[in-house]
Amino acid sequence: MRSSLASIVRNWTIDDIHYALTTTIQKRGILKSSETYGCSWSIDASTPFSISSIHWLRHCTMQFATSLIYGPNNDGSKEICHVKNHGIFSKYFRTVLMRHKIDRQCRGFVVNSLAGSEDGKLEMKLAVPLQQLQEARIVFCTEAAIGHNQEAHPECNARVPAVLEGLEKARLTPQFRHKDVIRLENFSSATVDDIAAVHSKYYVRGMEKTLSEALRAAGAGMALVDSVIATSKMGKEPPIGFALIRPPGHHAVPSNPMGFCIFGNIAIAARHAQQKHGVKKILIIDFDVHHGNGTNDAFYDDPDIYFLSTHQAGGYPGTGKFSNIGEGAGEGTTLNLPLPSGSGDEAMSAVFDEVIVPVAQRFKPELILVSAGYDGHVLDPLGGLQFTNGTYYRLALNIKALAKELCGGRCVFFLEGGYNLKSLSDSISETFRAFLGENSLASKLDNPAFLEDEPTLKVREAIHQIKTLHSI
């Protein structure tokens, strides 16, 4: 353990140390305003820590970090560390180190971590340097939630690995695409306070069994929002984000899990964008086969978040009627379009052109978030629509173009449903191809033999009804 830790310490950067120290200080609350550790590195009452001497930091921090790892009686640390309760402090510090694997193999810095700047202010560090984000076309992260699993359940822990395997076979991963595709690996979990923007704290604390993985999933979405918005603020078109995460989230309600969902990942990310980045108007598009009742309810009276859902009529959870359009100040900023069973590519193309585009143009969002459910695929066991890999390619291509037109390309997708592992992985590979501006391979993947005639007349009636109701 000693030699491996020493190897890690030697490869640290100043930013790595900022993160580890800040996390330890924030979580343990051990240091008091009068305590100092090492020359000019001090704790004051206003911030977790401040740095008044960058010169000292560059030359002495490795020694101090080593003292934290080995304890107060090794490596001359008695002369370095003046912190009371050193043993507790260093034990937690070592835990942070090993949990987050802070070494030079990391691609960047931990999202949402706070680092001290020279003037003592706190800054957020991104999981990938901005320069890399500016050159990327896709940025994604994953949370497979391997421990969150029920045998023979459709929302199983094989979903995200199947998607990653499909992307690998399609040569759509960073290994093959280099700077065009970036994977965030060192993002922070959401905190209880982050989740409490949408859910009750009582509910969050009662979810001990799956809490860690669900917090990671929510944190992944927040990290992508951070990355996309930060890149756009540099005057560059940002990469499109995709949170390949589970558990999914769009059914979760404030005080309960529901429909395979624990926390409302996309709703939490939307609140995060508003509260941390000053984004005001957000459009959420949900094309899962099931109505996103949790997201619907979270913003039902909010005029600044427009929730637009297309879903199979009469399906789970039985919500999302035409007449559900929001209430109070939010009346008119919820749009629910139930599609008749058997609707497919033709239906979705018409809905996008005649409903989604004009609604988005009228609302003028600053950010587009997408609940990307792939259970509308014709082969999915839990749905009754006839979407194909080609449908999802065109949806991704069109949403990307819409985001570029309306909000400078700010867009993040969140994985929701999709339970046939083959169609799920193929559809997400098609989504990535659309993001990269590459030709679709759907003609080689889709089998027309599985498709029946679409209920064109019923689709036209549904579109007419929604256009009349929302004055489109």
C-alpha positions as CSV (number, residue, x, y, z in Angstrom):
1,M,0.0,0.0,0.0
2,R,2.8,2.4,0.9
3,S,4.7,2.1,-2.4
4,S,1.5,2.3,-4.5
5,L,0.3,5.4,-2.7
6,A,3.7,7.0,-3.0
7,S,3.6,6.4,-6.7
8,I,0.3,8.1,-7.0
9,V,1.4,11.1,-5.0
10,R,4.5,11.6,-7.2
11,N,2.2,12.0,-10.2
12,W,-0.3,14.4,-8.7
13,T,-0.9,17.8,-10.1
14,I,-1.7,20.9,-8.0
15,D,-5.3,20.6,-9.1
16,D,-5.5,17.0,-7.9
17,I,-4.3,18.1,-4.5
18,H,-6.8,21.0,-4.5
19,Y,-9.6,18.4,-5.0
20,A,-8.4,15.9,-2.4
21,L,-7.8,18.5,0.3
22,T,-11.0,20.4,-0.4
23,T,-13.1,17.2,-0.4
24,T,-11.5,16.2,2.9
25,I,-12.0,19.6,4.5
26,Q,-15.6,19.9,3.4
27,K,-16.7,16.4,4.4
28,R,-14.9,16.1,7.7
29,G,-15.1,19.7,8.9
30,I,-12.0,19.1,11.0
31,L,-10.0,22.2,10.4
32,K,-10.8,25.4,12.3
33,S,-10.2,29.0,11.2
34,S,-7.1,29.3,13.4
35,E,-5.4,26.1,12.2
36,T,-2.8,26.1,9.4
37,Y,-1.0,23.3,7.7
38,G,2.3,24.1,6.1
39,C,3.5,27.6,5.8
40,S,1.0,29.8,3.9
41,W,-1.7,27.3,3.2
42,S,-4.4,28.3,5.7
43,I,-8.0,27.8,6.6
44,D,-10.1,30.9,7.1
45,A,-13.7,31.5,8.2
46,S,-15.1,32.4,4.8
47,T,-13.9,29.6,2.5
48,P,-12.9,25.9,3.0
49,F,-9.3,27.0,2.3
50,S,-7.4,29.8,0.7
51,I,-3.9,29.9,-0.8
52,S,-1.8,33.0,-0.2
53,S,1.4,31.7,-1.6
54,I,1.4,29.8,-4.9
55,H,5.2,29.6,-4.6
56,W,4.8,27.6,-1.4
57,L,2.1,25.4,-2.9
58,R,4.3,24.4,-5.9
59,H,7.3,23.5,-3.8
60,C,5.9,22.1,-0.5
61,T,2.5,20.5,-1.2
62,M,3.9,17.1,-2.2
63,Q,5.6,16.8,1.1
64,F,2.4,17.8,2.9
65,A,0.3,15.4,0.9
66,T,2.8,12.6,1.7
67,S,2.4,13.5,5.4
68,L,-1.4,13.1,5.1
69,I,-0.9,9.6,3.5
70,Y,1.7,8.2,5.9
71,G,0.5,9.9,9.1
72,P,2.1,12.4,11.5
73,N,5.1,10.2,12.5
74,N,6.6,9.4,9.2
75,D,8.6,11.1,6.5
76,G,9.4,14.2,8.7
77,S,5.7,15.2,8.8
78,K,5.9,16.5,12.3
79,E,7.6,19.5,10.9
80,I,5.1,19.8,8.1
81,C,1.7,19.2,9.4
82,H,0.3,21.3,12.3
83,V,-3.3,20.0,12.1
84,K,-5.0,18.7,15.2
85,N,-6.6,15.2,14.8
86,H,-4.1,14.5,12.0
87,G,-4.9,10.8,12.1
88,I,-8.6,11.3,11.3
89,F,-7.9,13.9,8.7
90,S,-5.3,11.7,6.9
91,K,-7.4,8.6,7.1
92,Y,-10.3,10.3,5.3
93,F,-7.8,11.9,2.8
94,R,-6.5,8.5,1.9
95,T,-10.1,7.3,1.4
96,V,-10.7,10.1,-1.0
97,L,-7.5,9.4,-2.8
98,M,-8.2,5.7,-3.4
99,R,-11.9,6.2,-4.2
100,H,-11.4,8.7,-6.9
101,K,-8.1,7.2,-8.2
102,I,-6.5,10.7,-8.5
103,D,-3.5,9.9,-10.7
104,R,-2.1,11.0,-14.0
105,Q,-4.2,8.5,-15.9
106,C,-7.2,10.7,-15.2
107,R,-8.3,12.7,-18.3
108,G,-8.9,15.8,-16.3
109,F,-10.5,17.1,-13.1
110,V,-13.5,16.2,-11.0
111,V,-16.6,18.0,-12.0
112,N,-18.3,20.1,-9.3
113,S,-15.2,19.9,-7.1
114,L,-14.1,23.2,-5.5
115,A,-10.6,24.4,-5.8
116,G,-8.9,27.4,-4.2
117,S,-7.6,30.1,-6.5
118,E,-4.8,32.5,-5.7
119,D,-7.3,35.1,-4.5
120,G,-8.9,32.6,-2.2
121,K,-12.1,32.2,-4.2
122,L,-13.5,28.8,-5.1
123,E,-13.7,27.6,-8.6
124,M,-15.4,24.6,-10.2
125,K,-13.1,22.3,-12.0
126,L,-14.4,20.4,-15.0
127,A,-13.8,16.6,-15.5
128,V,-12.2,17.4,-18.9
129,P,-10.2,20.5,-19.7
130,L,-12.1,23.0,-21.8
131,Q,-9.6,22.7,-24.7
132,Q,-10.6,19.1,-25.1
133,L,-14.3,19.9,-24.8
134,Q,-14.0,22.6,-27.5
135,E,-12.6,20.0,-29.9
136,A,-15.1,17.3,-29.1
137,R,-18.4,16.5,-30.8
138,I,-19.7,14.1,-28.2
139,V,-19.1,13.9,-24.5
140,F,-20.7,11.1,-22.6
141,C,-20.4,9.4,-19.2
142,T,-21.7,6.2,-17.7
143,E,-23.1,4.8,-14.5
144,A,-24.0,1.1,-15.0
145,A,-25.3,0.7,-11.4
146,I,-24.1,-3.0,-11.4
147,G,-25.2,-3.4,-7.8
148,H,-28.7,-2.2,-8.6
149,N,-30.2,-5.3,-10.1
150,Q,-33.1,-7.7,-9.9
151,E,-32.8,-11.1,-11.6
152,A,-34.9,-11.4,-14.8
153,H,-36.0,-7.7,-14.5
154,P,-36.1,-5.8,-17.8
155,E,-34.3,-2.7,-16.2
156,C,-31.3,-4.9,-15.5
157,N,-27.6,-4.1,-14.9
158,A,-26.7,-5.5,-18.4
159,R,-28.2,-2.4,-20.1
160,V,-25.3,0.1,-20.0
161,P,-22.6,-2.6,-20.6
162,A,-24.6,-3.7,-23.7
163,V,-24.6,-0.1,-25.0
164,L,-20.9,0.3,-24.4
165,E,-20.2,-3.0,-26.2
166,G,-22.3,-1.9,-29.1
167,L,-20.5,1.4,-29.3
168,E,-17.1,-0.4,-29.2
169,K,-18.1,-2.8,-32.0
170,A,-19.3,0.2,-34.0
171,R,-16.0,1.9,-33.4
172,L,-17.7,5.0,-31.9
173,T,-15.7,5.2,-28.7
174,P,-12.8,7.5,-27.8
175,Q,-10.4,4.6,-28.6
176,F,-11.4,4.9,-32.3
177,R,-12.6,8.5,-32.5
178,H,-10.0,10.2,-30.4
179,K,-10.7,13.9,-29.8
180,D,-14.2,13.7,-31.4
181,V,-15.6,11.5,-28.6
182,I,-14.8,12.1,-24.9
183,R,-15.8,10.0,-22.0
184,L,-16.1,11.7,-18.6
185,E,-14.8,9.3,-15.9
186,N,-14.1,11.4,-12.9
187,F,-17.4,13.2,-12.1
188,S,-18.8,13.7,-8.6
189,S,-21.9,12.1,-7.4
190,A,-24.9,14.3,-6.7
191,T,-25.3,15.4,-3.1
192,V,-28.5,15.1,-1.1
193,D,-28.9,18.8,-1.5
194,D,-28.7,18.4,-5.3
195,I,-31.4,15.8,-5.2
196,A,-33.5,17.9,-2.9
197,A,-34.1,20.4,-5.7
198,V,-36.6,17.8,-7.0
199,H,-37.1,15.2,-4.2
200,S,-37.7,15.3,-0.5
201,K,-34.7,14.8,1.7
202,Y,-36.6,12.2,3.8
203,Y,-37.1,10.1,0.7
204,V,-33.4,10.4,-0.3
205,R,-32.1,9.3,3.0
206,G,-34.5,6.3,3.0
207,M,-32.8,4.9,-0.2
208,E,-29.7,3.5,1.4
209,K,-29.6,0.3,-0.6
210,T,-29.3,2.0,-4.0
211,L,-28.4,5.5,-2.9
212,S,-24.7,5.5,-4.0
213,E,-25.4,4.4,-7.5
214,A,-28.4,6.6,-7.9
215,L,-26.4,9.6,-6.8
216,R,-23.7,8.7,-9.3
217,A,-26.3,8.6,-12.1
218,A,-27.7,12.0,-11.1
219,G,-24.2,13.4,-10.8
220,A,-23.3,12.2,-14.3
221,G,-26.1,14.3,-15.8
222,M,-25.0,17.3,-13.8
223,A,-21.4,16.8,-14.9
224,L,-22.4,16.8,-18.6
225,V,-24.5,19.9,-18.1
226,D,-21.4,21.6,-16.6
227,S,-19.2,20.5,-19.5
228,V,-21.6,21.6,-22.2
229,I,-22.4,24.9,-20.7
230,A,-18.8,25.7,-19.9
231,T,-17.7,25.0,-23.4
232,S,-20.5,27.2,-24.9
233,K,-19.5,30.1,-22.7
234,M,-16.1,30.0,-24.4
235,G,-17.8,30.9,-27.7
236,K,-17.5,27.4,-29.1
237,E,-20.2,25.1,-30.2
238,P,-20.2,22.5,-27.4
239,P,-20.2,18.7,-27.8
240,I,-23.5,17.0,-27.3
241,G,-23.7,15.2,-24.0
242,F,-25.1,11.7,-23.4
243,A,-25.6,10.3,-19.9
244,L,-25.5,6.5,-20.3
245,I,-26.9,5.9,-16.9
246,R,-29.2,3.9,-14.8
247,P,-31.4,3.7,-12.8
248,P,-33.5,5.8,-15.2
249,G,-35.3,8.8,-13.8
250,H,-38.3,10.3,-15.6
251,H,-41.0,8.4,-13.5
252,A,-39.6,9.2,-10.1
253,V,-41.8,11.4,-8.0
254,P,-40.7,13.7,-5.1
255,S,-41.2,11.2,-2.3
256,N,-41.1,7.8,-4.0
257,P,-39.4,5.7,-6.6
258,M,-41.6,4.6,-9.5
259,G,-41.4,2.7,-12.8
260,F,-37.8,1.5,-12.4
261,C,-36.7,5.1,-11.5
262,I,-35.1,6.3,-8.3
263,F,-34.3,10.0,-8.8
264,G,-35.4,12.3,-11.5
265,N,-32.0,12.6,-13.2
266,I,-33.1,15.0,-16.0
267,A,-35.2,17.2,-13.6
268,I,-32.2,17.4,-11.2
269,A,-29.9,18.4,-14.1
270,A,-32.4,21.1,-15.2
271,R,-32.5,22.6,-11.7
272,H,-28.7,22.4,-11.5
273,A,-28.4,24.3,-14.8
274,Q,-30.7,27.1,-13.5
275,Q,-29.2,27.3,-10.0
276,K,-25.5,26.9,-10.8
277,H,-25.2,28.4,-14.3
278,G,-28.0,31.0,-14.5
279,V,-29.7,29.2,-17.3
280,K,-33.3,30.4,-17.3
281,K,-35.3,28.6,-20.1
282,I,-34.9,24.9,-20.6
283,L,-36.7,22.6,-23.0
284,I,-37.1,19.0,-22.0
285,I,-38.0,16.6,-24.8
286,D,-39.1,13.1,-23.7
287,F,-39.5,10.4,-26.5
288,D,-39.7,7.4,-24.2
289,V,-42.6,5.0,-25.0
290,H,-43.9,5.7,-21.5
291,H,-45.0,9.1,-20.2
292,G,-42.4,10.9,-18.0
293,N,-44.9,11.6,-15.2
294,G,-42.1,12.5,-12.7
295,T,-40.6,15.2,-14.9
296,N,-44.1,16.4,-15.9
297,D,-45.1,16.9,-12.3
298,A,-41.7,18.5,-11.3
299,F,-42.3,21.5,-13.6
300,Y,-46.0,21.5,-14.1
301,D,-46.3,25.1,-12.7
302,D,-42.9,26.4,-13.9
303,P,-43.1,28.7,-16.9
304,D,-39.3,28.5,-17.5
305,I,-39.1,24.8,-18.1
306,Y,-41.0,23.4,-21.1
307,F,-41.8,19.7,-20.9
308,L,-42.7,18.0,-24.2
309,S,-43.5,14.3,-24.2
310,T,-44.4,11.9,-26.9
311,H,-45.5,8.5,-25.7
312,Q,-47.7,5.6,-26.4
313,A,-51.4,6.3,-25.6
314,G,-52.9,4.2,-22.9
315,G,-49.5,2.9,-21.6
316,Y,-47.8,3.0,-18.2
317,P,-48.3,5.0,-16.0
318,G,-51.6,6.1,-17.4
319,T,-50.7,9.8,-17.3
320,G,-49.8,12.4,-20.0
321,K,-53.2,13.2,-21.5
322,F,-53.7,15.9,-24.2
323,S,-55.3,18.1,-21.6
324,N,-52.4,18.1,-19.2
325,I,-50.8,21.4,-20.3
326,G,-49.5,22.8,-17.0
327,E,-51.1,25.0,-14.4
328,G,-50.7,28.4,-12.8
329,A,-47.8,30.3,-14.2
330,G,-46.7,27.2,-16.0
331,E,-50.0,26.7,-18.0
332,G,-49.0,26.1,-21.6
333,T,-45.5,24.9,-20.9
334,T,-46.4,21.2,-20.7
335,L,-47.2,19.4,-23.9
336,N,-48.3,15.8,-23.9
337,L,-48.8,14.0,-27.2
338,P,-50.1,10.4,-26.8
339,L,-49.4,8.4,-30.0
340,P,-51.6,5.5,-31.1
341,S,-50.2,2.0,-30.8
342,G,-48.3,1.1,-34.0
343,S,-46.9,4.6,-34.6
344,G,-43.5,4.6,-36.1
345,D,-41.0,6.6,-38.2
346,E,-43.6,8.4,-40.3
347,A,-45.5,9.5,-37.2
348,M,-42.4,10.7,-35.4
349,S,-41.1,12.6,-38.4
350,A,-44.5,14.4,-38.7
351,V,-44.6,15.2,-35.0
352,F,-41.1,16.6,-35.0
353,D,-41.7,18.9,-38.0
354,E,-45.2,20.0,-37.1
355,V,-45.1,20.1,-33.3
356,I,-41.6,20.0,-31.7
357,V,-39.9,22.4,-34.0
358,P,-42.5,25.2,-33.8
359,V,-42.9,24.8,-30.1
360,A,-39.2,25.0,-29.5
361,Q,-38.8,28.0,-31.8
362,R,-41.6,29.8,-29.9
363,F,-40.2,29.0,-26.5
364,K,-36.6,29.9,-27.3
365,P,-34.7,27.7,-24.8
366,E,-31.2,28.3,-23.6
367,L,-30.6,24.6,-23.1
368,I,-32.3,21.4,-24.4
369,L,-32.4,18.2,-22.3
370,V,-33.6,15.0,-23.7
371,S,-35.1,12.0,-21.9
372,A,-34.0,9.4,-24.5
373,G,-36.0,6.3,-24.0
374,Y,-35.4,3.6,-26.6
375,D,-38.3,1.4,-25.6
376,G,-40.4,2.7,-28.5
377,H,-38.3,0.4,-30.8
378,V,-40.4,-2.2,-32.6
379,L,-38.5,-5.0,-30.9
380,D,-38.7,-3.7,-27.4
381,P,-40.7,-6.0,-25.1
382,L,-42.3,-3.2,-23.1
383,G,-43.7,-1.0,-25.8
384,G,-46.2,-1.0,-28.7
385,L,-44.7,1.5,-31.0
386,Q,-42.8,0.8,-34.2
387,F,-39.7,3.0,-34.0
388,T,-36.6,1.7,-35.7
389,N,-32.9,2.4,-35.5
390,G,-33.4,4.9,-38.3
391,T,-36.1,6.7,-36.3
392,Y,-33.6,7.3,-33.5
393,Y,-30.9,8.4,-35.9
394,R,-33.3,11.0,-37.4
395,L,-34.4,12.1,-33.9
396,A,-30.9,12.7,-32.8
397,L,-29.9,14.5,-36.0
398,N,-33.0,16.8,-35.8
399,I,-32.6,17.6,-32.1
400,K,-28.9,18.4,-32.7
401,A,-29.9,20.8,-35.5
402,L,-32.6,22.3,-33.3
403,A,-30.2,22.9,-30.4
404,K,-27.6,24.5,-32.8
405,E,-30.3,26.8,-34.1
406,L,-31.8,27.8,-30.8
407,C,-29.3,27.6,-28.0
408,G,-25.8,27.4,-29.5
409,G,-25.8,23.6,-29.5
410,R,-26.3,23.2,-25.8
411,C,-27.9,19.7,-25.5
412,V,-27.6,16.7,-23.2
413,F,-29.4,13.3,-23.7
414,F,-30.3,11.1,-20.7
415,L,-30.9,7.4,-21.1
416,E,-34.3,6.3,-19.9
417,G,-35.9,3.1,-21.2
418,G,-34.9,0.5,-23.7
419,Y,-35.0,-3.2,-22.7
420,N,-34.0,-5.2,-25.8
421,L,-30.3,-5.1,-25.4
422,K,-29.6,-5.5,-29.1
423,S,-32.0,-2.8,-30.3
424,L,-30.9,-0.5,-27.4
425,S,-27.2,-0.7,-28.3
426,D,-27.9,-0.4,-32.0
427,S,-30.2,2.6,-31.5
428,I,-27.7,4.4,-29.4
429,S,-24.9,3.7,-31.9
430,E,-27.1,5.3,-34.5
431,T,-27.6,8.3,-32.1
432,F,-23.8,8.7,-31.9
433,R,-23.5,8.6,-35.6
434,A,-26.0,11.3,-35.9
435,F,-24.2,13.4,-33.4
436,L,-20.9,12.9,-35.4
437,G,-22.6,13.9,-38.6
438,E,-22.0,10.4,-40.1
439,N,-24.3,8.4,-42.4
440,S,-26.8,6.1,-40.8
441,L,-26.3,2.3,-40.9
442,A,-30.0,1.7,-40.1
443,S,-30.7,0.2,-43.5
444,K,-28.3,-2.7,-42.5
445,L,-29.7,-3.0,-39.0
446,D,-33.5,-2.6,-39.4
447,N,-35.7,-5.5,-40.7
448,P,-38.8,-4.2,-42.5
449,A,-40.4,-7.6,-42.0
450,F,-41.1,-6.6,-38.4
451,L,-43.1,-3.5,-39.4
452,E,-46.8,-3.1,-40.0
453,D,-48.7,-0.3,-41.5
454,E,-48.8,2.8,-39.3
455,P,-52.2,4.2,-38.1
456,T,-51.8,7.3,-40.2
457,L,-55.3,8.7,-39.7
458,K,-55.1,8.4,-35.9
459,V,-51.7,10.0,-35.9
460,R,-53.0,12.9,-38.0
461,E,-55.9,13.4,-35.6
462,A,-53.6,13.4,-32.6
463,I,-51.3,16.0,-34.2
464,H,-54.3,18.2,-35.2
465,Q,-55.6,18.0,-31.6
466,I,-52.3,19.0,-30.0
467,K,-51.8,21.9,-32.5
468,T,-55.3,23.2,-31.8
469,L,-54.8,22.9,-28.0
470,H,-51.4,24.7,-28.0
471,S,-52.1,27.2,-30.9
472,I,-49.3,25.8,-33.0
